[in-house]
Amino acid sequence: MTLYNISNTALVISLFSYIAAFIVFVISYTGRRFGNRDPQEQIRKWGTRAFGITVFGLAMQIIYFVSRWIANRFIPVSNLFEFMSFLSMMVIVAFVILYLIYRKPLLGAFATPVGFIILAYAMVFPWEAQPLIPSLNSVWLYIHVTTAATAEAFFAVGFAGGLMYLLRVVKFQSAEKRDRKQQRGVEFTLFAVLCVFGFIFSTMLFRGIGYEAAFAGQEVVQGNVTEVTVEYTMPPIAAPHGYETISMDSFLGMNQPLFQAPDWMNGVNAGRKFNTFLWSLLFGLVLYGLLRLILRKPIGAAIQPVLRDIDPEDLDEITYRAIAIGFPLFTLGALIFAMIWAHIAWNRFWGWDPKEVWALITWLFYSAYLHLRLGRGWLGLRSAWLAVIGFVVVMFTLIGVNLIIAGLHSYAGV
Amino acid sequence: MEETSKPLDMRYDGAPRRSQKPKKNWLDYVWSFFSSVKVGVWLIVLTLLGAAIGSIYPQEEAFIIPPGIDYYESTYGWLGKWYYILGLSHTYTSWWFQLLVLMLGTSIVVASLDRGIPLYKALKKQKPDRTIDFMRRQQLTLEYELPFEAEDQAAADRWLNEVSAQLGKQRFRVSRVGMAVMGEKNRWSRWGPYVNHLGLIIFLLIILIRTLPGFTLEEYISVLEGDTIPIPNTNYYLKNEKFTVEFYENDELRGQFREEERVVPRRFETKAVLYTCTERCGTSDPVLQEAVQGTIEVNNPLEYRGLSIYQFGYEVTPQIRSVTVSLFDKQTGENYGQFTLKTQNPDLSYTAGPYKLRLHNYYPEFSLDATGAPTTVSGSKPNAPAYIFMITGPGLPEEGSSYIYFPREIDKERFRQDDINAAVGTGDKFEIRAGGMEDVEIATYTSTLTARTDPTVPYLLFGGLIAFIGLAMGFYWQHRRIWLRVDGNRLTLAAHTNKNWYGMRTEAKKLLEALGLEAAAVQIKQKNREGEPS
């Protein structure tokens, strides 16, 4: 098991490296006028350092990946932890490629957080590698999953670029109706990112406490009514609909669930997932509130000055470039290779499985983006919004489908 | 920089398109409708929304036996009920979804023809010497005094030769007319979108062809170990020689899986023989000829002449396949002889020493009906097999004596085998029994498989590959052009690319720096950028 220890340690180091790189990227801009030195020179010097830290983190993550591959004896992309950490690695790779083309250190201040948030998210899920089930035992697991994840990583950098563009150009001081709408949109996007943090923090916190609660109820499974128990690891704000409490640890004086999940939420785990969602939202709100209290203005308005010196048109182009690199790869990895594997493993190249449908939806979304941009001249703000929304679609395909719609892609045991 | 009119629309290089005709007949209207990017994007968005709606609840096609409204209502409540009533439970085969895809296909063809052909013509006949007005109205422009006398034609000519050489070094294709030079590279990347659309059309056409009846075959089959069954709608038969499944040991699992002692299969496979039926197909006694045999695993189907048989899963269905029994003399304990009783299509006669046994009746799942007469619950599943023999031989009547035998101990007790045999008089004379568990052959697993023919898959993938190549052409390379002209000693430079302006600027700067015009390189400017389709 020592190889797993090396692997896990390397992964934790890479997480902290990305966080450190993020801080240095931010300092390279905010601290560029410290002392009496040339600001451009400062940015270049600190930007290069931050980039170096990022590359170090990437090297660590590659060590994680290779050593785990050796220990597993198959490529580590077979469960949610492995897949999401691979995705985060590819986000960093995509950033490194775009950094080498455009040399914009500030891109790092947005791409590295996307990378480490995804990595931290991955770390919430069980780390243990499970042996491969027969349907995953194919060389196409390597080909399909890696290509698709690489494409999605470029979309993630496109998201970072799009968000930067919005933060740079949205008029936060304006009270005009159009600008207000944009401001609210940006704030909501930032809030959504904070909710992901909220999910990570709340899961870690309650796991640390060792919180437990259990409920019993009836579910229709394949037409038969079955008695089931559902275990919660977070205090139940919402209990599953129509279930009885078997046991429940007291939490801050809370001894029973606050309410029940609505009855249209079906499935054995629907109540638990809804409860997790509520906690993420609650933590997100608290984080957002704290930030607002510290900054005393909308978060977007507080970030904007940092971006003052960057050319918005460069951001627009970087965003588009990231998506333009990702799109052909996505076509190849998430559709063509997927069809080949589905043909071999499931005896049909396409079966309208929810995951397949959502890969198609992602593809259609980005093709609409490209047609609007190239054919209808949707540049700047509208293009940036589409880049942001597109990544939401990607994340829904990767995680949301497994959470909300069940299908054949079983690796996400959430 | 002087004031110029607004930047030139360089889409399709300004070529006229059919859809832009001012006077239109009805066909032109249809044409412009489908050639419009706006309409195309709407079709994409509507298809996207349709696909999303269909993913909310499982589609009927996802089940081997499509469920009805009751399933949707009992599983998903009133939402499920309405999902079914509105026909959303078969979204992807509904007329409206297929119409959307058809319109999208039409849009792809029309839009590509509308733009591709004029663009091809326009790029084919390009002039290297463009007017100053054309150049000023490009996005990247520069005007600059060159360091020689305005009258010095020879110097200008020498300078342009240097430009040509440098552009060549930067891998541009250079053409020169008089005092004007044009460099162009990667024009072929402009065909990327059209190649992509071609691939998509091939793909969609094959999808259309596939829907013709008889083009594809898909049959689910379940075969118990040892059985041979016909594959419906073909003249093939499949025998499951042996089914094996290996599970992971508990100590190979980790975390939650280990705690819950989950049963995780490592691999499962069916050793199968595929037969073609030559005569009496579909009867209980077909003439079979071996076609191919092999091992079928997940990710590794058995292939024969376009027919593929895939491992789908397995079920645990323990059943007695056969029992090897002996006929004993109840008094002396003498063993007259051994024979094997199968539970599927048992033989009709057996011999044990001097005795002959004729199978009078066989009940795979023995039971007694309301009048107390023996009957079988299931026609084939040997859940409680019972054999009634007529025994003939020394000391027995001519017509034989009957004897009932239950292989399963539990049935023997339940239906009182010994009492029945005693009543007819054979009970104290004979005993049929097996030696032990080793004489009972049990089939534990039923292998579930899918037989499929789909000749279209290679062509579909070919279409997909073409589409990918088109995307790579269009997105990983850019069509770059740069124009330079010298009037006296005044240089006018303009550059255009269909995407990645950053790269174009770098390219122009590199050219000027190589020519020793660092001062000019800094001045190079770009007007408001505008995206452009290829």
Contacts between the chains, C-beta under 8 A, distances in Angstrom:
chain1	res1	chain2	res2	distance
A	101	B	502	7.9
A	102	B	502	6.8
A	126	B	255	5.3
A	126	B	256	6.3
A	127	B	255	7.9
A	128	B	254	3.6
A	128	B	255	3.8
A	128	B	256	7.8
A	128	B	257	7.6
A	129	B	254	6.8
A	130	B	253	6.4
A	130	B	254	6.5
A	130	B	255	7.8
A	130	B	257	5.6
A	130	B	264	7.2
A	131	B	248	5.0
A	131	B	252	5.5
A	131	B	253	6.8
A	131	B	264	6.4
A	131	B	266	6.8
A	133	B	264	6.4
A	133	B	265	6.7
A	134	B	265	6.2
A	134	B	266	7.4
A	134	B	267	5.2
A	134	B	268	6.4
A	134	B	297	6.9
A	134	B	298	4.2
A	134	B	299	7.1
A	135	B	298	5.0
A	135	B	299	6.8
A	137	B	267	7.3
A	137	B	298	7.4
A	137	B	299	6.2
A	138	B	299	4.4
A	140	B	299	7.9
A	220	B	74	5.9
A	220	B	75	5.9
A	223	B	71	7.3
A	223	B	74	7.2
A	263	B	77	7.1
A	264	B	77	6.1
A	264	B	79	6.0
A	266	B	75	6.8
A	266	B	76	5.8
A	266	B	77	7.3
A	313	B	529	5.9
A	314	B	502	7.1
A	316	B	529	7.8
A	317	B	500	7.3
A	317	B	501	6.5
A	317	B	502	5.7
A	317	B	529	7.7
A	320	B	499	7.7
A	320	B	531	7.8
A	321	B	500	6.7
A	324	B	475	4.5
A	324	B	499	7.1
A	325	B	475	6.9
A	325	B	476	7.6
A	327	B	471	6.4
A	327	B	475	6.4
A	328	B	468	6.1
A	328	B	471	3.7
A	328	B	472	4.9
A	328	B	475	5.4
A	328	B	476	7.1
A	331	B	464	7.8
A	331	B	467	6.6
A	331	B	468	5.4
A	331	B	471	5.7
A	332	B	468	5.0
A	335	B	464	7.0
A	336	B	461	6.8
A	336	B	464	4.3
A	336	B	465	6.8
A	336	B	468	6.1
A	339	B	460	7.3
A	339	B	461	6.9
A	339	B	464	6.9
A	340	B	461	6.5
A	343	B	457	5.6
A	344	B	299	5.7
A	344	B	300	7.9
A	344	B	301	7.4
A	345	B	298	6.2
A	345	B	299	5.0
A	346	B	310	7.6
A	347	B	218	7.8
A	347	B	301	6.9
A	347	B	308	6.8
A	347	B	310	3.8
A	347	B	312	7.4
A	347	B	450	4.7
A	347	B	452	5.2
A	348	B	218	7.5
A	348	B	452	7.4
A	348	B	454	7.7
A	349	B	454	7.8
A	349	B	457	5.7
A	349	B	460	6.5
A	349	B	461	7.9
A	351	B	61	7.7
A	351	B	62	7.3
A	352	B	54	6.8
A	352	B	55	7.9
A	352	B	59	5.7
A	352	B	61	6.7
A	352	B	62	7.4
A	352	B	92	5.2
A	353	B	62	7.6
A	354	B	55	4.5
A	357	B	51	5.2
A	357	B	52	7.4
A	357	B	54	6.6
A	357	B	55	4.3
A	358	B	52	7.9
A	358	B	55	6.5
A	360	B	51	5.8
A	361	B	48	5.3
A	361	B	51	5.4
A	361	B	52	5.7
A	361	B	55	7.9
A	364	B	44	5.3
A	364	B	45	7.7
A	364	B	47	6.1
A	364	B	48	4.2
A	364	B	51	7.3
A	365	B	48	6.2
A	367	B	44	6.0
A	368	B	41	5.2
A	368	B	44	4.6
A	368	B	45	5.8
A	368	B	48	7.3
A	371	B	37	5.6
A	371	B	40	6.1
A	371	B	41	5.1
A	371	B	44	7.0
A	372	B	37	7.9
A	372	B	41	5.8
A	373	B	531	5.0
A	374	B	499	7.9
A	374	B	531	5.3
A	374	B	532	6.6
A	374	B	533	4.3
A	374	B	534	7.3
A	375	B	37	3.5
A	375	B	40	7.7
A	375	B	41	7.7
A	375	B	533	4.9
A	376	B	37	5.6
A	376	B	38	6.7
A	376	B	41	7.2
A	377	B	530	5.9
A	377	B	531	5.6
A	378	B	531	7.5
A	379	B	529	7.0
A	379	B	530	7.0
A	379	B	531	5.6
A	401	B	55	7.7
A	405	B	55	6.0
A	405	B	56	7.2
